[in-house]
């Protein structure tokens, strides 16, 4: 189980104001639920593939309605409803970073997607709704061009340093002592040579451990706590470092990622553009297609990620150097929702979800970074993974 999760992660973190002085609003000036969703979808250029809006919001779990099949699309929309729609639209409520049950709107509020100085139950006028949408789409064409330019930037070598936290939710809400793992990651990579990484993990009630590994071609070399080296063959692993091929396959997910420009900031003395990216993948066949294209089709011993995973949801914040267009830092939170009752090797998976969050800082980009297998690892013993029935 650890094997397929690891490969998956590699391939892949209200105040109200008085309103009595406001001019009276007529019902005809209110924005409807359908108008807001339609303008949101249109603004992002989303292809409905023959669906109407009611089908789209149902299929994507954006609106639930009254529970009787009535989505109330013609009803005036409130600020809370807009916040709930945006939280679902971006996948934020599925990530559920704060584990807040029944209050999905808080994530859009936290993102600053709606004003924080109005009552949540207040109906939204057409002008107010358009202001919210205008803020979302402000400089959207700029951010799309920026991301496209970043994708076209050639990165052959570099280093990264990150702090990560891994949380795991188990079936039936069972609490286990290792459900939270903290990790520090340092890695050097040279796409012509390989990847070297050192991971320091702290596990509650189990202490700390260090893992050092090299990914060279289709082999992964791992150093044990006693200093001995071993390796495991992973056919197709070399394709992960094939940047051109990986980028071509990542285009599979272009329609699953939404971007939002958050302006400029300063990071380590440099001007950076700040870009939010929201990923919501519910069609896991796309992940299966990526795995197959990378030559990793046998990684699950005949199973697919569609068999195991319901969805993947991620929020990233990119800090992009305004001069070089290179990513200097990435903050992310990612959640994998597993299918309940799914079995691996005939054993039901105990996992309900897995959440990875943290920050990674990039350095030495395209500089002279060498990744060379140490001499004592060249005589490593091969590890084999038993076949699962």
Secondary structure as GFF3:
##gff-version 3
##sequence-region A 1 389
A	DSSP	alpha_helix	2	10	.	.	.	ID=ss1
A	DSSP	three_ten_helix	27	29	.	.	.	ID=ss2
A	DSSP	alpha_helix	33	43	.	.	.	ID=ss3
A	DSSP	alpha_helix	53	59	.	.	.	ID=ss4
A	DSSP	alpha_helix	79	89	.	.	.	ID=ss5
A	DSSP	alpha_helix	92	95	.	.	.	ID=ss6
A	DSSP	alpha_helix	105	110	.	.	.	ID=ss7
A	DSSP	alpha_helix	126	137	.	.	.	ID=ss8
A	DSSP	alpha_helix	140	151	.	.	.	ID=ss9
A	DSSP	beta_strand	157	170	.	.	.	ID=ss10
A	DSSP	three_ten_helix	171	173	.	.	.	ID=ss11
A	DSSP	beta_strand	180	190	.	.	.	ID=ss12
A	DSSP	beta_strand	194	203	.	.	.	ID=ss13
A	DSSP	beta_strand	207	216	.	.	.	ID=ss14
A	DSSP	beta_strand	219	223	.	.	.	ID=ss15
A	DSSP	beta_strand	229	233	.	.	.	ID=ss16
A	DSSP	three_ten_helix	237	241	.	.	.	ID=ss17
A	DSSP	alpha_helix	243	250	.	.	.	ID=ss18
A	DSSP	three_ten_helix	251	256	.	.	.	ID=ss19
A	DSSP	beta_strand	257	267	.	.	.	ID=ss20
A	DSSP	beta_strand	270	281	.	.	.	ID=ss21
A	DSSP	alpha_helix	285	293	.	.	.	ID=ss22
A	DSSP	alpha_helix	305	308	.	.	.	ID=ss23
A	DSSP	beta_strand	309	321	.	.	.	ID=ss24
A	DSSP	beta_strand	327	338	.	.	.	ID=ss25
A	DSSP	beta_strand	343	344	.	.	.	ID=ss26
A	DSSP	beta_strand	347	348	.	.	.	ID=ss27
A	DSSP	beta_strand	351	363	.	.	.	ID=ss28
A	DSSP	three_ten_helix	375	377	.	.	.	ID=ss29
A	DSSP	beta_strand	381	383	.	.	.	ID=ss30
###
